[in-house]
Amino acid sequence: MTAAVFFGCAFIAFGPALALYIFTIVTEPLRIIFLIIGAFFWLVSLLFSSLIWFTTATLIGNKDEPREKYLLIFGVLISVLIQEMFRFAYYKLLKKASEGLKTINPYEKAPSMRLLAYVSGLGFGIMSGVFSFVNTLSDSLGPGTVGIHGDPPQFFLYSAFMTLVITLLHVFWGIVFFDGCEKKKWYTLLVVLLSHLLVSALHVGSYFPNHGSNPRPLHWKRRVLTTRLPKSSVCILMNFPSVNTPMSLKPK
Amino acid sequence: MLTFMASDSEEEVCDERTSLMSAESPTPRSCQDGRQGLEDGESAAQWRSQESEEDHEEEDPDRYVCSGVPGRPPGLEEELTLKYGAKHVIMLFVPVTLCMIVVVATIKSVRFYTEKNGQLIYTPFSEDTPSVGQRLLNSVLNTLIMISVIVTMTIFLVVLYKYRCYKFIHGWLIMSSLMLLFLFTYIYLGEVLKTYNVAMDYPTLFLTVWNFGAVGMVCIHWKGPLVLQQAYLIMISALMALVFIKYLPEWSAWVILGAISVYDLVAVLCPKGPLRMLVETAQERNEPIFPALIYSSAMVWTVGMAKLDPSSQGALQLPYDPEMGGVKLGLGDFIFYSVLVGKAAATGSGDWNTTLACFVAILIGLCLTLLLLAVFKKALPALPISITFGLIFYFSTDNLVRPFMDTLASHQLYI
């Protein structure tokens, strides 16, 4: 494998997230802090879901193959649920924080909820992507041959694309979720949860060997998901009041 | 410990002497360092722990003075404090992150720092025992010895500081920096060259180490560009952290980390704590903190230098800006954060998730500590919250999250 695969996969998986970070987050210290707190919330949600999976696995015992599979699927579902719960918790925290900031600095423009939704989504996405992929990435540097036992040789490439998709999806989910919370449209939260479950569950299909061992690239799913989202979310993506638009593009 | 730098406090003491204050002002930390340097074979760990004490002590005088200028209405001061709070947090995130990156990169690539090659004299009990109970007992005993040495040194430091043994302290500090900047750098460079199989002749090596060390001594103890001083402080913290990671046995390291954050909490917050007493003494004497062992995120002498020495170089040429107060973090905090992350990288069975989790946990702890600093406006220990989060996340990620993520990744399931 070597450096080519390593750098290629690294940039595929983390390139857009890095670009988003450099162009929108790094300029404002407050956004960096909210990003890291978002990453921390995702981490805590992962911790809780691992705890539940681990205790369930220890209690039930995963000696036989199908039991291990079902336990893992159960773990995935619980993890998605807990992640969305922590997203809601982060929303509550940000709501309190922005109100606090407003009372303290009435003359200072506090970041809007849309911006915070974007930052929190990016925080979740970056942490999720990094945790999923960084061990695989470090393995790709080492000696070895992919697919030597008949596994698909595009393992790294596929994982990189999937990580990219998950990262961007977290950004979108964050925006839609916060928008639903702001406007009290609770069905939006359900949509986010269901789409997250769908994305995670899509892979479970390929987990079972009789469906074929070559998982399809799933980035087309992302496009489907984004176009199915309510119009408001698409508008949210387009209108970032706090992000600096280049002078040439500013409306007169 | 964390402190705000006060622009107004510097006003009073800004005069011709303050430009050279860095070379002459006494610090509790330097006292500890000096003692370290005098005793041969003293462990770097010791030096480092003492350093952390000094960090705490040095930060305290600054702690009590908040950002702001005399004559300003207090509400405005508070607004300014909070307005720049986020900036201060990032000004500390960056060096802490850089230090951790250096340590983790070295640990992952240079095998010297993960090889067992003996122990420090402050951790005499070996951990090579077969039974778990014995190993735990040995690590607790090691910790007790280390912490008691630290406490003794700190108290000695308070005594020396009270009796104004400034020359002693200063000499000690110079000795310790010499050791760090020359000896440890030479060892580090040697190991890095060995790892990458790069041949370097002795004259080139001598020239490199000499330049690095000499510029470091000048930057840290005398005058120099702020960025260069900060870079050198980060580098020496990383070197110290690496020495700790190499020479502390595994379980002892974790117990020591826990114990030192408890000690930090006690020493800084209790009314009779040695660090607090040092701070109060420094405040009574109205002496600025010695910059050699404290990382400053912004300029210190703004008014005086601008008025008296317009041709001075580097850090002293900032126009007076009352809002440019910064935050100071002791080097001991840098070192222990890096020890935690480095140990996670060294022993986490090659797992990057554990390292990243500890990194995020420490940053969040630092963020919370800075928030408390903004609220309470007094010297606070920077170790407890971050180290607690770091330890919790290390053990939980290593034992719970790692199997989960590994299983998910091997089956290409994404959550």
Boltz contact constraints between the chains, C-beta under 6 A:
constraints:
  - contact:
      token1: [A, 29]
      token2: [B, 86]
      max_distance: 6.0
  - contact:
      token1: [A, 29]
      token2: [B, 87]
      max_distance: 6.0
  - contact:
      token1: [A, 29]
      token2: [B, 90]
      max_distance: 6.0
  - contact:
      token1: [A, 30]
      token2: [B, 86]
      max_distance: 6.0
  - contact:
      token1: [A, 32]
      token2: [B, 90]
      max_distance: 6.0
  - contact:
      token1: [A, 33]
      token2: [B, 86]
      max_distance: 6.0
  - contact:
      token1: [A, 33]
      token2: [B, 89]
      max_distance: 6.0
  - contact:
      token1: [A, 36]
      token2: [B, 363]
      max_distance: 6.0
  - contact:
      token1: [A, 39]
      token2: [B, 360]
      max_distance: 6.0
  - contact:
      token1: [A, 40]
      token2: [B, 360]
      max_distance: 6.0
  - contact:
      token1: [A, 40]
      token2: [B, 364]
      max_distance: 6.0
  - contact:
      token1: [A, 43]
      token2: [B, 357]
      max_distance: 6.0
  - contact:
      token1: [A, 43]
      token2: [B, 360]
      max_distance: 6.0
  - contact:
      token1: [A, 46]
      token2: [B, 401]
      max_distance: 6.0
  - contact:
      token1: [A, 47]
      token2: [B, 396]
      max_distance: 6.0
  - contact:
      token1: [A, 50]
      token2: [B, 400]
      max_distance: 6.0
  - contact:
      token1: [A, 50]
      token2: [B, 401]
      max_distance: 6.0
  - contact:
      token1: [A, 50]
      token2: [B, 404]
      max_distance: 6.0
  - contact:
      token1: [A, 51]
      token2: [B, 400]
      max_distance: 6.0
  - contact:
      token1: [A, 53]
      token2: [B, 404]
      max_distance: 6.0
  - contact:
      token1: [A, 54]
      token2: [B, 400]
      max_distance: 6.0
  - contact:
      token1: [A, 72]
      token2: [B, 407]
      max_distance: 6.0
  - contact:
      token1: [A, 76]
      token2: [B, 413]
      max_distance: 6.0
  - contact:
      token1: [A, 76]
      token2: [B, 415]
      max_distance: 6.0
  - contact:
      token1: [A, 79]
      token2: [B, 415]
      max_distance: 6.0
  - contact:
      token1: [A, 104]
      token2: [B, 82]
      max_distance: 6.0
  - contact:
      token1: [A, 131]
      token2: [B, 353]
      max_distance: 6.0
  - contact:
      token1: [A, 132]
      token2: [B, 414]
      max_distance: 6.0
  - contact:
      token1: [A, 134]
      token2: [B, 352]
      max_distance: 6.0
  - contact:
      token1: [A, 135]
      token2: [B, 352]
      max_distance: 6.0
  - contact:
      token1: [A, 136]
      token2: [B, 409]
      max_distance: 6.0
  - contact:
      token1: [A, 162]
      token2: [B, 414]
      max_distance: 6.0
  - contact:
      token1: [A, 166]
      token2: [B, 414]
      max_distance: 6.0
  - contact:
      token1: [A, 200]
      token2: [B, 415]
      max_distance: 6.0
  - contact:
      token1: [A, 203]
      token2: [B, 412]
      max_distance: 6.0
  - contact:
      token1: [A, 203]
      token2: [B, 413]
      max_distance: 6.0
  - contact:
      token1: [A, 207]
      token2: [B, 411]
      max_distance: 6.0
